[in-house]
Every structure is written in structure tokens, then in C-alpha cells.
Amino acid sequence: MLPGNAQLLETKQKNRPDSLTLADRLSLRTNTLDWLLLLPNISAEFDLGCYDYNHWAVGMGFRYNWQTKHHFKPAQVYNLAEIRGEVRYYWHTQKIDTTYNINPHDRIIDKGDTIIKKKDYWGRLWSTRRFMPKHLNTTYYRGAYVAYDKYSLLLGKTGRQGKAIQAGFLYGVVKPLYEFKNGNTLDLDLGVSAGLCFASYDKYYNDRESDCYPVTGHQDWSIVPFPVINELRFSFIYRFGEYPLTRKYRWRIDVDAAYREEQQMIADSLRQKRTEQLIMTGEMKALRKLFDQYYQQVEQDVKIEVEKQAEAEAKKAKQDKQAEQAKKTEESKAAKADKSKKEKTPKVEKAKKEKTPKEEKPKKEKKSKKDKKKESAEETPVTSESSDNQETPATQDSTDNKETQETPEQPQKEETPENED
């Protein structure tokens, strides 16, 4: 999509008066009435000016139907070949408005002190001005034509074959019918052409017995004493380009007014866009300044928050590390205690077995204090391997042994196998 200024420039170039291309000025036309009369025809027309307020166009047409094949000489002959050139003046009706000097066609007669206005009927007949235009889409035209004909006509007993030069006037209307997707248009042309004819011909008739056309007379070049209708038109016009009939053949005053209005609209649009850009620039500067203030404030807040969060995370990580170290210490202590317990349990059992009295000695001998000290000295290295906080089974056994030594009667009851039996 184009920017605003480029779009306005494109619109400005498109709506300028000099806007008709070569294709916009070209059209083709064919008359359906001639086709009904078995007379093939085609015409081309080209606008003289490249402006949309141009009114003049020139055209050239051809009609041809000559000497069709027959086994016998026909009783009726209809041969015609024509080349034709014409010039047309197109217009749309104008609304009478004295403000823009568009006045009705009145003849003004100045008789000194008085001014008499009389209606100009002839001028009104050919006028393009109306008090209230009705058919706004209708385009009118008038013009002149010149044609050169070669003909042979036998519609009754006597026929004429010769050449003719015609010249006259034409009048008609054109109405738009259809617009195609590519911009080309189809129009309907209704009109008539009539004028003078300057002809030279031979008279002949049809001799059926001899199957020929004997010549009975000759007429030199002369003017036909009555008006001759050259063409009745019920034609279809195909216009090329993207400029329809309703936008062509306009009045210069209307084109200039529309052009000035368009230019004023473009200028107003450009002025409005500049104003909006200035306002937008000021607003953007204010918004940018406000945004910078808020951004700096938010950046500081976020920085402080990030620092606090980092400190909290560091503190938490330190606490987690200390807790993990404490946990590992406790686990290592527990593991050492379990290991020492497992290692000392067999020694205690062995000591008990050694201290148990034999069956032959029912009573244990009392040990002297010197022996007790010796035994305690032997058991101390075992107890030193246990942990400081827990009391090992070896020490408990030693205390039990001391008690048993002090009371020799108790172990006899427990350890004598006979009493248990």
C-alpha cells in the first residue's frame, strides 16, 4: 500500500484534465439495421483531443455487399459498397445558470431606451442548455459526413448502376449499456444521416430469356433533386480503455470546477496530514519523555527487587548448606556408632564365655584386688574404641563381672547347667 502523500499524488495525476489515453479515445461501431439488410459494416472512431472536456471526434466506416454468386442472373439486385468519413460533436446537456454565464438562447434587441428579449427557437433547437436536465447519462451528438458509393440496385423493372458522392448532416444520441470488468464499455447509438447526393448511373433491366442485363440509358453526374437518407442507425459501440462515456465530452467549466475542487480537497488533505503529523510528533515526544521517566523508575525498582531476591537466595542457600553439613555430620556419627557396636558385640560374647565358670567348679573363687585391677587393665583398650556419648557393652560386662566377683553365689545359680536342667 502506498503512503498517504504518494496516494494523494497519484490521485492528483489521475484527476487532472489531460487524462485520456490512446485506448480511451478509440471505439468501434457496427449498425444492426445494415446487418438486417444483409449489408456487413463496421466503423471506427477516434477522439481528437486528449482531454475529458474534448467534444470532437472523427470516424471512418465501411459497408460492402457486392456481386454475390448466382447460377442465373437474379431478378432483384442489391449491391452496395461504401467508404464513409464523418466528424461528430458530442455534448451533455447543461443546466442554465446565470451565475456561471450559462444563459438561455434569447435574442436581445436593443432599441435605444428599451431592450427586448425574444426567444431564439432555432438556437433552442440546437441548444445544449436546459432549465432542468433530465437525461444526465445521455450523450447527444451532431456532425457531418462524406461518403463515396458504388451501387447496383434493381428492385423493380428498371435498375440503376453507378457511382455516387454523398454529403450531409447527422444527429443522434448515445446511451451507456454495460461496463466490462476490464473497464471497456458498450453503448447504444441511435441516429440518422441525411444529405445531398451527386450521382452518375446507367439504367438497365433483367432479360430472363437471354439471362443478362441490357443497358437502356445513361445519366451523367448530377445532383439528386431530393434529400437522400444515407443511414439509419441502431448501432452498438464498443469503447476501449477505462474512461466511460459518462465521464467524457464534459464542459470545460464543469471540468475546471471539479478540478479546482479536487485540488482543494488534495490541499486540505495534505494540510490536515501535516497538522496531524505535527500533533503526532509533539504527542510522541511527550509520550517518549513520560515513558523514559517511568522506565527509569521501573528499572530502579526492578534492580532493587532483584538485589533483594539475590540476597534472600544467597541466605537460603547458606542455610541449606549448613543444614546439609549438620545432617551429614549426624549421619557419619550414627554410622560410626553402628560400626563400633557391630565390632564390639562378638568381643563381649567371647568375654562372657571366658568368664563363665566350668561345670566342675560349682563356685567361683574370690579374686583379689590385684587380680581385679589386672582384668580391668585388660578391658580398657576395648572400651576406648566406643563413642564418648554411648556406653559400650564391654564396660557393662566388666561392671557385671565385678558384681559377680563380689557376690559369688549369684552366678552359680544362673550359669550351672545342672540347676537349669
N, C-alpha and C positions, 0 to 999 in steps of 0.2 A: 504494500500500500504506500502511496506517495505521501510525503509530508504535506502539511497544510499549505505552505507557500507554493509548493510545486503543483498541487491540485488547483489552487487559485490561478496560477499562471496558465495551466492547461485549459481551464475554463475560459480565461480571458482570450487565449488564442483561438479557441473553438467558436466563440460567440462574436468574433469580430466580423464586420460586414463582408470582407473578402474571404468567403468560406466555402465556395463551391469548387469541387474538384472536377477533373475532366469527366469522370464517370457520372457525377451528379448532373452534368449538363447534357447528357446523352439519353435518348429514348428511341424506342421502336414502336411502330404503329401499323395495324392492319385493319381493313374495313370488312366487316362481316357481310354487308349488303352486296359488295362486289363478289364475295365468295358464293353467295346465293345465286348470283347471276353467272356463275362459272367463270369468274374473272379473277385469277390469282393476283394478289397485290401485296406490297409491303412498302413502308415509308420509314425514313429515319429523320430525326430532328435533333438540333443542337442549339443550345442557348448561346447567344452572342456574348453575354457578359458573365464574368466570374463572381458576381455579387448576388446576394439574395434579393436585392431590390431591382435587379435587371428584369425587363419586361419583353425583350425582343428575342425571337428565335427564328432560325431558318431550317427548312426541311426539303427533302427530295424523296419522290416516290416513283414506283414503277407499277404498271399494270400490263399484263400480257396474256393474250389468248388468240393465237394466230394459226390458221390453216390446220385444223385438226384433220386426221386421216379418215377418209370415207371410201367405200367401194364405188359409189356413184356420186355425182355432183348433188349435194343436198339442195332442197328447195328453199331452205332458210339458211342464211349465212350470218354468223356473228363473230367477226374477227376484229380484235382491237389490240393495239399496242400503244402505250403512252409512257412518256417520261415527263415528270412534273416537278417544278420547283415552286416553293412558296415561302412567304415570310409572315410571321404572326406576332401580334402584340397581345400579351396576356395581362390581366389585371384582376384584382379583387375589389369588391365594392368598398367605397369609403363612406364613413358617416360624416354628414355635413356638420361642420363645427367652425364657426367664425373665429373662435379663439386662435386656431391654427391656420386661419385664412383659407379654410375649405368651405367655399360659398356655393350656393346653388347656381345653376346656369340661368341667369337672368340678364336680359339686355337692358343696359342703363342708357336712357336718352336724356341728355342734358339740354333743357330749353331755357337757358338763362336763369331765371329765378326759381324754376321748378325742375326737379329731377324725376323722371318717370321710369319705373321698372316694369318691363314686360317679360313675360315668360318666353324662354327660348325653347320651343318644342323640339326643334332639330337638335339643338345641343343636348337636351334631356334624353333624346332618343339614343345618342351615342355616349351619354354621360356615364361616368364610373361612380358618381356620388349619389348617396341615398340618405333620406332623413332617418330611416331606420333599416339598416341592412338585415335581411332575413336569412339568406343562404350564405353563411360565413365560410363554409368549406368549398363552395363552388367557385371555380375559376372561369372567367369569361375570356374570350379572345376574338379578335378580328384581324383581318390581314388581306393579302393579295396573293395571286397565284399566276403562273405562266406554265402552259403545257403544250407539248408537241405530240400530235396523234397521227397514227396510221390506222386506217379503218377500212372495213368492207362489211357493209350491212345490207342484208336482203331479208326483210321481214314481210314483204308483200309481193306485188307483181314486179316492181321496179326496185333495183338495188343501187347503192352508191359505194364506190370505192375510190379512196383518195387520201389526201393528207390535210391536216388542219393545225392551226395555231390558235390557242385559246388563252385568254387573259381575263381576269375578273377579280371579284372580292369573295371573301369567305367569312363566315361568322359561326360561332358555336360556343358551347360550354363544356367544361371538363369537371368530372366529379371523381373523387378518390373512391376506390372499391376495396382494395386489400393491400396490406403491407406484409411482406415476407420476413422471415427470421433474419436474413442477411441484410435487411434494410431496403431492398428493392421494393417497388410499389407497382400496383396495377390500377389503371384509371380507365374511365369510360368517357369517350369523346362523342358528342352529339353535335352535328353541324351540317352546313350546306355551303356549296361553292357554285357560283353562277357568274356569267360574264359574256363577253363577246367572242365570236368565233370567226376566224378568217380561214376559208377552206377552198380547196380545189379538188374536183372529183370527176369520175366517169360514171355514166348511167348504164346499167346492164339489167338483163333478165335471165331466167333459167329456161333453157331449151332442153326439155326432157328427151326429145327424140334423138337429138344429136349429143346429148349429155355434155353441154357446155354453157358458157355464159356470154352470149353475144353483147357487144357494146352498142348502145343506142344513142349516146350523146356524151358531151364533154362540157365541163364548167371550169373556167379559169378561176384564178384566185379572186375571191370576193368575200365580203362580209355578210354573214348570215343576218337577215333583217330582224331577228328577234333574239332575246336573251337565251343563252344555252346553259342548262344546268350541267355542270361538269361532274359534280359528285354529291351524293347524299351519304352522310357519314353516320354510321353506328359502329364506331371503332373502339378497339381495346389498345391501350398504351402501356407498354412495359418500360418503366423508368429505372435506370441503373443508379448505383450509388446509395447513399444513406440520407438523402435530402428529399423528403416527400413534397408533394405538390402544395400542401397547405403552408409550407414554410418558404416557398419560392414565390417570385413575382410580387413581392411586397412593395409598399410605398416607402419612398426614401424617408419621409417624415416619421413614419412608424418605426422604420429600422433605426433611425438616429435616436428616437426617443427610447426605444428598447435598449440600444447600445449604451446610451448615457445612463440609463437606469442600471444596466448590468455593470458598467464601470463603477458607478457609485456604490453598488452593492459590494463589488470586489474591494473598493477602497475602504468601505465601512468594515468589511470582514477583516482586512489587513490591520486596520486601526484597532479593532477590537482584539485581535490576536496579539498585537504589540502590547496593548494595555494589560491583557491577561498575562502575558509573559513577564511584564514588569512587576505586576502584583504577585505573580508566582515566584519571581526572583526574590522580592522582599520577604514574602512569607517563607520561602525556603531558607533564606539567611537567618530569619528569626527562629525557625524550627531547628536549623542546624546548631545555632548557638544554645538553644534550650536543650537540645539533645546532648551536646557536649557537656553541659553542666550536669545533667542527670547521669550521663555516662561516667564522668569523673567521680561523682558521689557514689554511684553504684559500684564502681571499680574499687574505691576505698573500702566500702562496706564488705565487698566480697573478699578483698585482701585480708581484712581483719578477721573475718569469719574463717577464712582458710587457715590463717595462723593459729586461731583458737582450736580449730579442729585438728591441726597438726600437733599442737601441744597435748591435746587430750589423747590423741592416738599414741603419741610417744609415752605419755604417762601410763596409759593402759598396757602398752607393750612391755614397759619396765615391770609393772606389777605382775603381768602374766609370766615374765621371765623369772621373777623372784619366786612366784608360786610354783613354777615348774622345777626350779632348783630345789626348793624345800621338799617337794614331792619326791624328787629323785633321791635326796638325802635320806628321807624316811624309808624309801623302798630299799636303798642299799643297806641301811641298818637292819631292817627286817630280814633281808636276805642273809646277811652275816649271822644274825641270831639263829635263823633256821639251820644254817650250815653248821654252826658250832654245836647246836643241840643234837643234830644228827651224828656228828662226830663223837660226842661225849657219851651218848646213850650206851654203846657197846662196852665202853670202859667201866661204866657204873655197874653194869650187869656182871662183868668179869670180876670186879672188886667184891661184889656181893657173894659170888660163888666162892671166891677165895676165903672170904671171912666166915662163910657158913661152916659150923663145926662138923666134924665127921661123926658117923653113927657110933663109932666105938667110944668116943669121948662124950658122954652124956652131958658133962658140964664143962664150961669154958674156964680156963684158968684166968685168974685175975692178972691183969697186966700192970706192970709198974708204971710210974710216971715217966720214967726214962724211955720205956717202950712206946708209950703214947706219943711222946714228943717225936720219936723217930718215925712213927707212922704218919703223923701229921706233916712232917717234913717231906715225906714221900708223896703225899697227895696234893700239896700246894702247887706244883707246876701244872697240874691238870686244871685246877680251878682258875688259875691266872689266865687261861685262854678264853674263858667265857666273857661275856659282855659285862660292863660295870653296872648297868641298871637291873639285870636279871640275876637271880640266884641259881647257880648250876646244880644239876643233880648230884655231882660228885661231892660238893660241900655238904649237901643234905645227908648223903650216905655216911660222910665222916662224922657228922654230928650224931647220927643214929648209932654208929659204932661205939662212939664214946658213951652213949647212954647204955648201950648193951653191955659195954665193959663195966660200967658202974653197977648195972643190975644184971648179974649173970643168970638169974633164974628165968627171966622172960624169954630169951632166945631159945631155951631148952624146950619150952612148950611149942613154940612156933616151928622150929627147924627140925625137931626129932621126927623122923619118918614113922616111928612106931606109934607114937601118940596119934598122929594123923590117921593112920590105918585103923 
